[in-house]
Amino acid sequence: MISQIITTTPDSEIVSSRIFNAPIELAFAAWTEPDHLKNWWGPAGFTNTFHEFDLRPGGRWRFTMHGPEQGNYQNDVEFLVIECPTRIAWKRHSKPLFQVVATFEAVEADKTKIVFKMLFDTVEECEKLRPFVVDKNEENFDRLEVELTKMAL
């Protein structure tokens, strides 16, 4: 059975957004094509090894994030929603537990606003990660900008 997106309040969410210089189709492709996603996913200095990427509701995304100095971080994700090219949602089955909803909005022909929401079951769980992930999400977006530039060439 496919899980549902949880209902949250603003104090149990971490939201990052940015307008990218890329058409919506290109921005969506950077999130949904493993050959691009592996290049930018994660904070600065991280690399990824994808073990499974089944982009469909109920499909799994299993990967290892390799830290720049040490550590390998196993990730197990279940896709909940794929709406090309406007929304992707997933649920983490590996800790820390939360859901993600990423939305894509064309603001001009060659500009896309991406909103990245991390949804937590409780305010307490959200507050544990907030001090670490806000800046890391910005690093992730920085890496996405680099990948989008390469994709546009």
C-alpha positions in Angstrom: 0.0 0.0 0.0 1.3 3.4 -0.9 1.7 5.9 2.0 0.0 9.2 2.0 1.5 12.7 2.5 1.1 13.7 6.2 -0.7 16.8 7.3 1.6 19.2 9.2 1.6 22.6 10.7 4.2 25.3 9.8 6.2 24.6 13.0 6.7 21.0 12.0 8.0 21.8 8.6 11.3 23.1 7.2 10.8 25.0 4.0 13.5 26.1 1.5 12.7 27.8 -1.8 14.6 29.4 -4.7 14.1 30.6 -8.2 16.3 28.8 -10.7 17.4 30.0 -14.2 16.0 27.0 -15.9 12.7 26.0 -17.6 10.4 23.9 -15.4 11.0 20.7 -17.6 14.7 21.0 -17.1 14.4 21.6 -13.4 12.1 18.6 -13.0 14.4 16.4 -15.0 17.3 17.3 -12.6 15.2 15.8 -9.8 13.9 12.7 -11.7 16.8 11.5 -13.9 19.3 9.6 -11.8 22.2 10.5 -14.0 21.6 14.2 -13.0 20.2 13.7 -9.5 23.3 11.8 -8.3 25.5 14.8 -9.3 23.9 17.4 -7.0 21.9 15.6 -4.3 23.2 16.4 -0.8 25.2 19.1 0.9 28.5 20.4 -0.4 31.2 17.8 -0.8 28.9 14.8 -0.7 28.7 12.1 -3.4 26.1 9.5 -4.1 25.8 5.9 -5.1 22.4 4.9 -6.3 21.3 1.3 -5.7 17.7 1.6 -6.8 15.7 4.4 -8.4 12.1 3.4 -9.3 10.4 6.7 -10.0 6.7 5.9 -9.5 4.3 6.1 -6.6 5.3 3.2 -4.3 8.7 2.9 -6.0 11.9 3.0 -4.0 15.0 5.2 -4.1 17.8 3.5 -2.2 21.2 5.2 -2.2 24.3 5.8 -0.1 25.5 9.4 0.5 29.2 9.5 1.0 30.4 12.3 3.3 33.3 14.5 2.2 35.5 13.5 5.2 34.0 10.3 6.5 30.9 8.4 6.8 28.4 6.6 4.5 24.8 7.4 5.0 22.2 4.8 3.8 19.0 6.2 2.5 15.8 4.4 1.8 13.0 6.4 0.3 9.5 5.6 -1.0 8.0 7.8 -3.7 4.5 8.9 -2.8 3.6 11.3 -5.7 5.1 12.0 -9.1 3.3 14.8 -11.0 5.4 15.8 -14.0 6.6 18.5 -14.0 5.1 20.1 -10.9 5.4 17.9 -7.8 7.4 15.0 -6.3 6.8 13.7 -2.8 8.5 10.9 -0.9 8.7 9.3 2.6 12.0 8.3 4.2 12.1 4.8 5.7 15.6 5.4 7.0 16.4 7.7 9.9 15.8 10.6 10.3 12.2 10.0 9.5 10.3 12.7 7.5 8.6 13.3 4.2 9.5 15.6 1.4 7.3 17.5 -1.0 9.0 19.4 -3.8 7.0 21.6 -6.0 8.0 23.2 -9.3 6.4 26.4 -10.6 7.2 28.1 -13.9 7.6 31.8 -13.1 8.8 32.7 -16.6 9.7 30.6 -19.6 13.2 30.1 -18.4 12.8 30.4 -14.6 11.4 27.9 -12.1 10.5 28.3 -8.5 11.2 25.2 -6.4 9.8 24.8 -3.0 11.4 22.0 -0.9 9.3 21.1 2.2 10.5 18.6 4.8 7.4 17.4 6.8 7.8 15.9 10.3 5.3 14.1 12.5 6.1 16.3 15.5 7.5 19.8 16.2 10.1 18.1 18.4 11.4 15.9 15.5 11.5 19.0 13.3 13.4 21.1 15.8 16.1 18.4 16.2 17.1 18.8 12.6 16.3 22.4 11.9 19.7 23.7 13.2 21.5 21.5 10.7 19.4 21.2 7.6 18.5 24.8 6.8 22.0 25.7 5.6 22.5 22.2 4.1 19.4 22.6 2.0 20.8 25.8 0.6 24.1 24.0 -0.2 21.9 21.4 -2.0 20.2 24.1 -4.0 23.7 25.6 -4.9 24.7 22.2 -6.3 21.4 22.0 -8.2 22.2 25.4 -9.8 25.5 24.0 -11.1 23.9 20.9 -12.5 21.1 22.9 -14.2 23.8 25.0 -15.9 25.6 21.9 -17.2 22.3 20.4 -18.4 21.4 23.6 -20.3 24.6 23.4 -22.4 
